[in-house]
Amino acid sequence: MSAICDECKGVLVTDNYGGLVCTDCGLVHELPPPVPFRTPGLSKQRLGSIISRKSSTFTDHGERTLSASNQLKFNRLKELQDSIYRGSCLDLFRLHMDLEFVVNYLLLPEEVIDKTMKLFEDVVSKVKNPYNNYALLMAICLMVVSRELGERAPVKLSEVVGAFGLRGHRLSTRVLAKTLCCASNIISFNKKFRSCEEFVNRVVCKLKNSPYIVVRIRAAKMDPDKYFTELGLHSKYLLSSIPPPRRSGKNPFLLAASAVFASGTMIAKRYDVPNVFTKTQFSKDVGIAEYTLRSHLASVFGEQKEASAPLIPIQR
């Protein structure tokens, strides 16, 4: 026998939540039973749904799949969350913090930060999010500024992509290179490509930080500071003497590293001392493949005669 409402004599029914409600006046006679509390911290006893990049379907606290309409809502919320990591939302404070991290991580001069932010704000004031990714635009501005500074800020595309990746931005070296080549329509810059000579000082700095190389230089009875100075000058002179067709299509950093090794060999012959470098150790210290070094030495510097760079007395 069904229950009767005390107020309007209507029929009482049980709603979807377990409560007793009148069908006529809507008066609630009995509250639904309380939901038992589940202790958080367990892997399968979480509250709500975790929005991550790997989620395909969304579930509630009871591991039940949500309805189709709620799936669409959470998918839109997930897209909005991921857009922050992709850089489609403009957050100047976070972008400035990311830029400071990238510049410090790549050991670039402090002036790069101010010039990059100035260029970024100038572009944003003219064109609103041209690539639908503010992080990509910031990386392009950083590359433009570094190329204008030349030897003071030598950096590779892969290093910029890796540094931004540490801050949660998913960039691609191929996309960055392609976008940088086509960025002249919104960003005015003079140097579109880097020259090999700009990376010579960076390669020499890597060699200075190698204790094994310094010991080899002293064993040859040469002063390390004077040796590295002549090595840099000789490498730049050697690169400038290479015809453009032989330099075309080569990675500038790899070509600069190969020129430094070839210069070390020429300096050793000039002073009649043992060669400081070995191909295996040199590749490890500089961070290049030994196969690439051997290939460049054979194809680019194989027929190169000894360059007559300015002599610096390095004998003790």
C-alpha positions as MATLAB code, in Angstrom:
seq = 'MSAICDECKGVLVTDNYGGLVCTDCGLVHELPPPVPFRTPGLSKQRLGSIISRKSSTFTDHGERTLSASNQLKFNRLKELQDSIYRGSCLDLFRLHMDLEFVVNYLLLPEEVIDKTMKLFEDVVSKVKNPYNNYALLMAICLMVVSRELGERAPVKLSEVVGAFGLRGHRLSTRVLAKTLCCASNIISFNKKFRSCEEFVNRVVCKLKNSPYIVVRIRAAKMDPDKYFTELGLHSKYLLSSIPPPRRSGKNPFLLAASAVFASGTMIAKRYDVPNVFTKTQFSKDVGIAEYTLRSHLASVFGEQKEASAPLIPIQR';
ca = [
       0.000    0.000    0.000;
       1.456    3.384   -1.056;
       2.071    6.124    1.518;
      -0.080    9.271    1.647;
       1.195   12.829    1.989;
       0.215   14.521    5.270;
      -0.255   17.919    3.622;
      -2.145   17.304    0.354;
      -3.007   13.590    0.620;
      -0.944   12.930   -2.487;
       0.972    9.755   -3.260;
       4.563    9.466   -1.976;
       7.199    7.942   -4.267;
      10.931    7.269   -4.028;
      13.068    9.583   -6.184;
      16.346    8.763   -7.940;
      18.387    9.598   -4.843;
      16.417    7.333   -2.448;
      14.295   10.027   -0.790;
      10.515    9.917   -0.229;
       8.772   12.768   -2.132;
       5.127   13.690   -2.734;
       4.100   13.604   -6.396;
       1.582   16.484   -5.987;
       3.127   19.127   -3.744;
       6.769   17.963   -3.868;
       7.169   17.821   -0.072;
      10.126   15.670    0.968;
       9.092   13.317    3.774;
      12.331   11.329    4.045;
      15.844   12.414    3.081;
      17.983   10.118    0.908;
      20.493    7.908    2.717;
      23.960    9.481    3.134;
      26.733    8.499    0.721;
      29.432    6.522    2.569;
      32.759    8.366    2.838;
      35.653    6.741    1.028;
      39.173    7.183    2.387;
      41.308    9.152   -0.107;
      44.816    8.117   -1.011;
      44.098    4.745   -2.565;
      44.673    4.336   -6.304;
      41.052    3.385   -7.039;
      39.379    5.563   -4.409;
      39.827    9.033   -5.788;
      37.327   11.885   -5.729;
      36.295   13.107   -9.157;
      38.220   12.495  -12.385;
      41.872   13.196  -13.063;
      42.315   15.278  -16.191;
      45.556   14.211  -17.801;
      46.873   13.967  -21.343;
      46.463   10.172  -21.259;
      42.775   10.131  -20.263;
      40.469    8.829  -22.957;
      37.282    8.460  -20.874;
      36.243   10.203  -17.664;
      34.843    8.445  -14.600;
      33.333    9.552  -11.292;
      34.477    8.707   -7.761;
      32.933    5.253   -8.077;
      34.839    4.404  -11.280;
      31.596    4.695  -13.287;
      31.890    6.154  -16.791;
      30.248    9.542  -17.169;
      27.412   10.188  -19.585;
      28.065   11.348  -23.142;
      27.132   14.956  -22.372;
      29.471   15.063  -19.370;
      32.240   13.449  -21.429;
      31.996   16.344  -23.894;
      32.153   18.892  -21.058;
      35.265   17.365  -19.518;
      36.885   16.997  -22.918;
      36.418   20.742  -23.495;
      37.880   21.413  -20.053;
      40.833   19.170  -20.867;
      41.427   21.025  -24.145;
      41.407   24.323  -22.275;
      43.916   22.967  -19.765;
      46.197   21.607  -22.480;
      46.042   24.894  -24.378;
      47.948   26.525  -21.526;
      50.802   24.060  -22.012;
      50.703   24.535  -25.776;
      50.978   28.284  -25.287;
      47.707   29.328  -26.949;
      46.732   31.369  -23.852;
      48.726   34.548  -23.314;
      50.330   34.527  -19.870;
      53.090   37.129  -19.869;
      54.258   36.315  -16.360;
      54.715   32.627  -17.097;
      56.297   33.300  -20.487;
      58.762   35.696  -18.866;
      59.640   33.081  -16.242;
      60.052   30.471  -18.984;
      62.312   32.804  -20.956;
      64.510   33.479  -17.917;
      64.837   29.732  -17.319;
      65.741   29.043  -20.956;
      68.337   31.832  -21.096;
      69.977   30.745  -17.845;
      69.837   27.079  -18.849;
      71.569   27.797  -22.163;
      74.117   30.124  -20.496;
      73.193   33.082  -22.685;
      73.866   36.743  -21.765;
      71.300   38.535  -19.595;
      70.660   41.111  -22.313;
      68.952   38.380  -24.331;
      65.998   38.411  -21.900;
      65.224   42.121  -22.281;
      65.672   42.139  -26.059;
      63.558   39.013  -26.526;
      60.707   40.294  -24.345;
      60.767   43.656  -26.135;
      60.588   41.955  -29.521;
      57.843   39.589  -28.306;
      55.666   42.402  -26.957;
      56.188   44.398  -30.146;
      55.005   41.477  -32.294;
      52.001   40.722  -30.054;
      50.919   44.373  -30.194;
      50.792   44.180  -33.994;
      49.626   40.599  -34.617;
      47.572   38.654  -32.087;
      48.910   35.124  -31.670;
      50.027   34.578  -35.290;
      50.953   30.907  -34.769;
      48.270   30.029  -32.177;
      51.152   29.273  -29.823;
      52.766   32.035  -27.780;
      55.560   29.712  -26.653;
      56.527   29.105  -30.287;
      56.489   32.862  -30.901;
      58.732   33.375  -27.863;
      61.162   30.747  -29.156;
      61.265   32.485  -32.549;
      61.987   35.845  -30.913;
      64.756   34.222  -28.868;
      66.353   32.765  -32.002;
      66.133   36.116  -33.813;
      67.828   37.952  -30.941;
      70.532   35.307  -30.551;
      71.360   35.446  -34.247;
      71.599   39.215  -34.182;
      74.042   39.009  -31.249;
      76.219   36.584  -33.211;
      79.105   35.059  -31.259;
      77.837   36.400  -27.937;
      74.749   34.164  -27.986;
      75.354   31.054  -30.113;
      72.507   28.578  -29.649;
      71.061   25.707  -31.697;
      67.405   25.070  -32.539;
      67.422   21.698  -30.800;
      68.750   23.282  -27.603;
      65.965   25.886  -27.582;
      63.316   23.201  -28.157;
      64.762   21.066  -25.367;
      64.896   23.988  -22.926;
      61.282   24.972  -23.608;
      60.318   21.321  -23.231;
      61.635   21.395  -19.665;
      59.067   24.127  -18.970;
      56.166   22.052  -20.319;
      55.980   23.448  -23.859;
      55.832   20.840  -26.616;
      57.743   22.333  -29.540;
      59.248   20.653  -32.586;
      62.639   21.405  -34.070;
      61.268   20.967  -37.589;
      58.309   23.276  -36.954;
      60.539   25.883  -35.295;
      62.982   25.850  -38.222;
      60.194   26.111  -40.793;
      58.406   28.887  -38.906;
      61.631   30.809  -38.353;
      62.339   30.861  -42.086;
      58.873   32.305  -42.768;
      58.808   34.744  -39.845;
      60.189   37.677  -41.796;
      56.646   38.802  -42.660;
      55.946   39.741  -39.015;
      59.458   40.058  -37.543;
      62.121   42.173  -39.169;
      65.602   40.771  -38.688;
      68.816   40.985  -40.634;
      70.444   37.602  -40.031;
      68.288   34.711  -41.203;
      70.992   32.045  -40.947;
      73.953   31.496  -38.674;
      77.529   31.335  -39.887;
      79.981   28.654  -38.849;
      82.396   31.203  -37.373;
      79.867   32.130  -34.669;
      80.118   28.673  -33.090;
      83.922   28.512  -32.925;
      84.198   30.246  -29.556;
      81.551   27.938  -28.131;
      83.458   24.850  -29.246;
      86.675   26.255  -27.784;
      84.903   26.935  -24.461;
      83.790   23.298  -24.315;
      87.395   22.218  -24.810;
      88.602   24.583  -22.080;
      86.300   22.827  -19.612;
      87.846   19.438  -20.369;
      90.619   18.573  -17.868;
      91.951   15.901  -20.236;
      92.571   18.467  -23.002;
      94.276   20.903  -20.619;
      96.604   18.154  -19.381;
      97.482   17.221  -22.963;
      98.300   20.851  -23.777;
     100.600   21.174  -20.774;
     102.232   17.833  -21.622;
     103.109   19.305  -25.013;
     104.822   22.204  -23.165;
     102.361   24.843  -24.377;
     100.442   27.527  -22.527;
      96.688   26.619  -22.511;
      95.412   30.207  -22.752;
      97.628   31.095  -25.710;
      96.887   27.750  -27.340;
      93.121   28.231  -27.184;
      93.468   31.801  -28.473;
      95.433   30.674  -31.530;
      93.086   27.718  -31.982;
      90.077   30.045  -32.226;
      91.755   32.440  -34.667;
      93.081   29.617  -36.819;
      89.660   27.907  -36.923;
      87.872   31.066  -38.060;
      90.495   31.701  -40.715;
      90.191   28.109  -41.890;
      86.403   28.366  -42.174;
      86.603   31.633  -44.095;
      88.915   29.998  -46.649;
      86.426   27.229  -47.478;
      84.491   27.886  -50.702;
      80.726   28.414  -50.232;
      79.737   25.327  -52.287;
      81.628   23.093  -49.856;
      80.003   24.755  -46.856;
      76.478   24.680  -48.266;
      74.030   22.322  -46.562;
      76.293   21.633  -43.584;
      75.283   22.112  -39.971;
      77.189   25.244  -38.836;
      77.947   23.891  -35.354;
      79.254   20.563  -36.673;
      81.305   22.322  -39.331;
      82.796   24.680  -36.726;
      83.712   21.731  -34.477;
      85.394   19.953  -37.396;
      87.327   23.125  -38.232;
      88.599   23.336  -34.641;
      89.858   19.753  -34.804;
      91.535   20.383  -38.162;
      93.147   23.544  -36.775;
      94.478   21.607  -33.788;
      96.140   19.161  -36.175;
      97.706   22.011  -38.190;
      98.986   23.754  -35.057;
     100.584   20.516  -33.877;
     102.417   20.160  -37.209;
     103.466   23.817  -37.152;
     105.158   23.538  -33.743;
     106.223   19.901  -34.202;
     104.401   18.665  -31.090;
     101.985   15.746  -30.572;
      98.386   16.423  -31.510;
      96.366   17.466  -28.477;
      93.089   16.015  -29.765;
      91.910   12.518  -30.526;
      88.739   12.022  -32.557;
      87.013    9.948  -29.894;
      87.748   12.230  -26.948;
      87.142   15.373  -28.995;
      83.690   14.126  -30.030;
      82.756   13.388  -26.418;
      83.952   16.767  -25.118;
      82.238   18.804  -27.835;
      79.094   16.656  -28.012;
      79.083   15.545  -31.649;
      79.154   12.186  -33.396;
      82.592   10.816  -34.234;
      81.294    9.623  -37.612;
      80.240   13.194  -38.494;
      83.655   14.512  -37.476;
      85.454   11.985  -39.668;
      83.107   12.692  -42.578;
      83.676   16.458  -42.424;
      87.437   16.067  -42.101;
      87.520   13.903  -45.225;
      85.017   15.775  -47.396;
      85.541   19.409  -46.364;
      89.026   19.689  -44.868;
      90.740   16.789  -46.650;
      92.276   18.931  -49.364;
      92.552   22.071  -47.278;
      96.071   23.434  -47.044;
      97.439   24.846  -43.845;
      95.936   28.264  -43.267;
      98.314   31.120  -42.570;
      96.510   32.560  -39.564;
      98.308   35.101  -37.369;
     100.961   33.396  -35.268;
     100.785   33.634  -31.492;
     103.812   32.299  -29.573;
     102.420   29.525  -27.396;
     105.683   27.767  -26.524;
     106.710   28.116  -22.910;
];
